[in-house]
Amino acid sequence: MKNNPILLSLIIVSVITSAICWQACKKSGKNPLIPGCGVMVGFEPTTIMLVFNNVNHPADVDTAVSTYYSPNANTHNYDLSKAHMTLSANASYHVQVLFFNMNYPVTSSSFNATPLVQEEGNVHLICFSDSVDLYGHLGADIYWTWKDLDNNKTPLPIGLVDSFHTGADSACGIWNTTLHHQYLIKNGDCAPGYIDLQVSDTVFVSPSKG
C-alpha cells in the first residue's frame, strides 16, 4: 500500500500541536495529559473522544478518538489512528466530549474522567476551532454552540455537551478541541486563562455520506 502524504501530514500536525500544548502546560507546573491539568496525579494515559449523533438520522453516528501517554516528562506517545470522523452536510449533531483515564479498566469507576471535568466546570471551558484546511473551508462549514452549563452564580457553558450544524459544502481539515483552565476569570469566552489540553482530529464534511 502506498503511503498517503496527506494522512502523514495530518498526523505530524496533530503530534506537533499536542506536543506544543504539553510544553506550555508543563511550564505552568501542571500535568496537561489529564483533564484539568492536575485533576488526577501522574502521567496518565488519556483518551479524548468526540461522539457525534445526527439529530434527524439516528443511524448517523461517528466518533473521533485521540489517545496519548507520557511515561515521563521527556517521552510522548500518541495513537491518532482513530482521530478522524466524517459528518453529513446540512446536518445537525448532538455532540459529547468524553475523557477516559486508560490506567483503569473500563469497569472501574475511575475509567471515565468526564465527571471530574464536569465537577470542575466552574473553571473549565471546552472550545472548538479549525486550524488547517485541506479543501474547502471547514471553519465556515461548521457552526457550533455549547449546550451545558456550570453552577456559577451566573451559569456559563462547560462544553461537554454541544450542538454542531454543518453547511452544504464539502470540506476537510484539522479540527481542534481545547480544554481551557479559567480559574476566577471564566466569562463564557475561550480567550481567558490557558489551555490544559488540546487534541486535533481530521474532520470531513460530505454531502454524499451514506
One Martini backbone bead per residue (centre of mass of N, CA, C, O) as a GRO file, in nm:
protein
  210
    1MET     BB    1   0.096   0.036   0.023
    2LYS     BB    2   0.071   0.357  -0.011
    3ASN     BB    3   0.156   0.646   0.093
    4ASN     BB    4  -0.014   0.910   0.267
    5PRO     BB    5   0.066   1.239   0.269
    6ILE     BB    6  -0.179   1.364   0.411
    7LEU     BB    7  -0.197   1.181   0.659
    8LEU     BB    8   0.093   1.235   0.755
    9SER     BB    9   0.054   1.541   0.796
   10LEU     BB   10  -0.170   1.520   1.009
   11ILE     BB   11  -0.009   1.368   1.221
   12ILE     BB   12   0.216   1.576   1.255
   13VAL     BB   13   0.036   1.813   1.340
   14SER     BB   14  -0.090   1.675   1.589
   15VAL     BB   15   0.172   1.618   1.744
   16ILE     BB   16   0.281   1.907   1.759
   17THR     BB   17   0.040   2.035   1.899
   18SER     BB   18   0.047   1.856   2.155
   19ALA     BB   19   0.340   1.922   2.238
   20ILE     BB   20   0.303   2.226   2.279
   21CYS     BB   21   0.085   2.204   2.494
   22TRP     BB   22   0.251   2.044   2.698
   23GLN     BB   23   0.475   2.257   2.742
   24ALA     BB   24   0.294   2.489   2.841
   25CYS     BB   25   0.184   2.332   3.093
   26LYS     BB   26   0.451   2.253   3.222
   27LYS     BB   27   0.531   2.551   3.302
   28SER     BB   28   0.283   2.565   3.517
   29GLY     BB   29   0.302   2.278   3.689
   30LYS     BB   30   0.125   2.094   3.510
   31ASN     BB   31  -0.080   1.827   3.382
   32PRO     BB   32  -0.185   1.789   3.038
   33LEU     BB   33  -0.272   1.464   3.032
   34ILE     BB   34  -0.519   1.576   3.195
   35PRO     BB   35  -0.791   1.669   3.324
   36GLY     BB   36  -0.722   1.996   3.450
   37CYS     BB   37  -0.417   1.983   3.509
   38GLY     BB   38  -0.464   1.798   3.812
   39VAL     BB   39  -0.699   1.602   3.886
   40MET     BB   40  -0.470   1.407   3.849
   41VAL     BB   41  -0.200   1.178   3.900
   42GLY     BB   42   0.033   1.188   3.672
   43PHE     BB   43   0.106   1.001   3.372
   44GLU     BB   44  -0.172   0.979   3.204
   45PRO     BB   45  -0.358   0.787   3.007
   46THR     BB   46  -0.545   0.957   2.747
   47THR     BB   47  -0.884   0.984   2.633
   48ILE     BB   48  -1.044   1.153   2.355
   49MET     BB   49  -1.397   1.181   2.284
   50LEU     BB   50  -1.601   1.224   1.996
   51VAL     BB   51  -1.964   1.239   1.977
   52PHE     BB   52  -2.176   1.196   1.689
   53ASN     BB   53  -2.531   1.283   1.659
   54ASN     BB   54  -2.784   1.266   1.448
   55VAL     BB   55  -3.085   1.407   1.498
   56ASN     BB   56  -3.240   1.292   1.215
   57HIS     BB   57  -3.014   1.037   1.209
   58PRO     BB   58  -2.940   0.782   1.420
   59ALA     BB   59  -2.729   0.620   1.231
   60ASP     BB   60  -2.557   0.887   1.248
   61VAL     BB   61  -2.245   0.789   1.376
   62ASP     BB   62  -1.950   0.951   1.517
   63THR     BB   63  -1.590   0.926   1.586
   64ALA     BB   64  -1.317   1.068   1.783
   65VAL     BB   65  -0.983   0.937   1.873
   66SER     BB   66  -0.750   1.031   2.134
   67THR     BB   67  -0.422   0.902   2.234
   68TYR     BB   68  -0.206   0.955   2.527
   69TYR     BB   69   0.143   0.896   2.655
   70SER     BB   70   0.358   0.987   2.944
   71PRO     BB   71   0.597   0.833   3.134
   72ASN     BB   72   0.747   1.113   3.092
   73ALA     BB   73   0.877   1.432   3.027
   74ASN     BB   74   1.036   1.303   2.744
   75THR     BB   75   0.780   1.115   2.670
   76HIS     BB   76   0.573   1.070   2.365
   77ASN     BB   77   0.264   0.908   2.304
   78TYR     BB   78   0.063   0.822   2.007
   79ASP     BB   79  -0.293   0.774   1.908
   80LEU     BB   80  -0.434   0.860   1.569
   81SER     BB   81  -0.605   0.633   1.414
   82LYS     BB   82  -0.904   0.770   1.535
   83ALA     BB   83  -0.861   1.092   1.443
   84HIS     BB   84  -1.161   1.072   1.286
   85MET     BB   85  -1.432   1.215   1.073
   86THR     BB   86  -1.773   1.198   0.931
   87LEU     BB   87  -1.994   1.441   0.804
   88SER     BB   88  -2.288   1.563   0.729
   89ALA     BB   89  -2.447   1.758   0.533
   90ASN     BB   90  -2.697   1.937   0.648
   91ALA     BB   91  -2.653   1.901   0.975
   92SER     BB   92  -2.744   1.782   1.306
   93TYR     BB   93  -2.554   1.766   1.619
   94HIS     BB   94  -2.492   1.568   1.891
   95VAL     BB   95  -2.238   1.640   2.141
   96GLN     BB   96  -1.967   1.458   2.294
   97VAL     BB   97  -1.724   1.492   2.562
   98LEU     BB   98  -1.467   1.255   2.642
   99PHE     BB   99  -1.291   1.116   2.933
  100PHE     BB  100  -1.009   0.880   2.965
  101ASN     BB  101  -0.852   0.655   3.192
  102MET     BB  102  -0.615   0.408   3.089
  103ASN     BB  103  -0.531   0.283   3.381
  104TYR     BB  104  -0.824   0.171   3.360
  105PRO     BB  105  -1.078  -0.015   3.352
  106VAL     BB  106  -1.397   0.006   3.227
  107THR     BB  107  -1.518  -0.095   3.518
  108SER     BB  108  -1.412   0.152   3.641
  109SER     BB  109  -1.478   0.454   3.805
  110SER     BB  110  -1.195   0.589   3.686
  111PHE     BB  111  -1.215   0.583   3.375
  112ASN     BB  112  -1.426   0.813   3.383
  113ALA     BB  113  -1.329   1.165   3.367
  114THR     BB  114  -1.570   1.354   3.303
  115PRO     BB  115  -1.683   1.425   3.593
  116LEU     BB  116  -1.431   1.597   3.669
  117VAL     BB  117  -1.480   1.822   3.468
  118GLN     BB  118  -1.766   1.890   3.565
  119GLU     BB  119  -1.693   1.954   3.861
  120GLU     BB  120  -1.486   2.187   3.722
  121GLY     BB  121  -1.672   2.383   3.543
  122ASN     BB  122  -1.608   2.674   3.671
  123VAL     BB  123  -1.290   2.643   3.526
  124HIS     BB  124  -1.410   2.530   3.252
  125LEU     BB  125  -1.351   2.511   2.881
  126ILE     BB  126  -1.482   2.404   2.573
  127CYS     BB  127  -1.330   2.420   2.249
  128PHE     BB  128  -1.353   2.516   1.893
  129SER     BB  129  -1.142   2.463   1.590
  130ASP     BB  130  -0.982   2.557   1.301
  131SER     BB  131  -0.645   2.512   1.131
  132VAL     BB  132  -0.664   2.312   0.867
  133ASP     BB  133  -0.703   2.322   0.518
  134LEU     BB  134  -0.751   2.095   0.250
  135TYR     BB  135  -1.060   2.158   0.179
  136GLY     BB  136  -1.211   2.414   0.184
  137HIS     BB  137  -1.408   2.549   0.481
  138LEU     BB  138  -1.455   2.436   0.785
  139GLY     BB  139  -1.527   2.690   0.961
  140ALA     BB  140  -1.772   2.770   0.755
  141ASP     BB  141  -1.918   2.461   0.781
  142ILE     BB  142  -1.921   2.509   1.103
  143TYR     BB  143  -2.163   2.519   1.367
  144TRP     BB  144  -2.146   2.605   1.722
  145THR     BB  145  -2.281   2.506   2.054
  146TRP     BB  146  -2.350   2.527   2.371
  147LYS     BB  147  -2.547   2.318   2.628
  148ASP     BB  148  -2.396   2.345   2.890
  149LEU     BB  149  -2.373   2.409   3.254
  150ASP     BB  150  -2.277   2.555   3.523
  151ASN     BB  151  -2.270   2.678   3.890
  152ASN     BB  152  -2.265   2.955   3.865
  153LYS     BB  153  -2.428   3.231   3.938
  154THR     BB  154  -2.365   3.264   3.633
  155PRO     BB  155  -2.418   3.059   3.399
  156LEU     BB  156  -2.180   2.860   3.219
  157PRO     BB  157  -2.014   2.701   2.997
  158ILE     BB  158  -1.838   2.390   2.918
  159GLY     BB  159  -1.866   2.151   2.654
  160LEU     BB  160  -1.963   1.843   2.684
  161VAL     BB  161  -2.218   1.973   2.541
  162ASP     BB  162  -2.325   1.989   2.192
  163SER     BB  163  -2.389   2.185   1.886
  164PHE     BB  164  -2.393   2.083   1.542
  165HIS     BB  165  -2.355   2.252   1.215
  166THR     BB  166  -2.380   2.188   0.873
  167GLY     BB  167  -2.315   2.250   0.561
  168ALA     BB  168  -2.321   2.207   0.200
  169ASP     BB  169  -2.020   2.177   0.187
  170SER     BB  170  -1.723   2.061   0.115
  171ALA     BB  171  -1.487   1.939   0.373
  172CYS     BB  172  -1.138   1.959   0.502
  173GLY     BB  173  -0.974   1.915   0.831
  174ILE     BB  174  -0.852   2.057   1.122
  175TRP     BB  175  -0.976   1.981   1.454
  176ASN     BB  176  -1.008   2.158   1.756
  177THR     BB  177  -0.979   2.056   2.102
  178THR     BB  178  -1.024   2.257   2.403
  179LEU     BB  179  -0.902   2.287   2.740
  180HIS     BB  180  -0.987   2.538   2.967
  181HIS     BB  181  -0.831   2.741   3.215
  182GLN     BB  182  -1.052   2.966   3.442
  183TYR     BB  183  -0.967   3.082   3.714
  184LEU     BB  184  -1.168   3.356   3.802
  185ILE     BB  185  -1.212   3.420   3.454
  186LYS     BB  186  -1.476   3.323   3.373
  187ASN     BB  187  -1.702   3.439   3.071
  188GLY     BB  188  -1.772   3.254   2.799
  189ASP     BB  189  -1.480   3.257   2.686
  190CYS     BB  190  -1.179   3.134   2.532
  191ALA     BB  191  -0.940   3.337   2.609
  192PRO     BB  192  -0.904   3.288   2.890
  193GLY     BB  193  -0.625   3.172   3.010
  194TYR     BB  194  -0.547   2.825   2.961
  195ILE     BB  195  -0.430   2.529   2.816
  196ASP     BB  196  -0.456   2.199   2.914
  197LEU     BB  197  -0.594   2.074   2.640
  198GLN     BB  198  -0.518   1.914   2.311
  199VAL     BB  199  -0.689   1.819   2.010
  200SER     BB  200  -0.650   1.664   1.673
  201ASP     BB  201  -0.878   1.633   1.402
  202THR     BB  202  -1.015   1.477   1.128
  203VAL     BB  203  -1.251   1.650   0.910
  204PHE     BB  204  -1.547   1.559   0.733
  205VAL     BB  205  -1.763   1.706   0.484
  206SER     BB  206  -2.048   1.527   0.339
  207PRO     BB  207  -2.305   1.507   0.095
  208SER     BB  208  -2.247   1.163   0.053
  209LYS     BB  209  -2.319   1.034   0.306
  210GLY     BB  210  -2.454   0.710   0.393
   0.00000   0.00000   0.00000
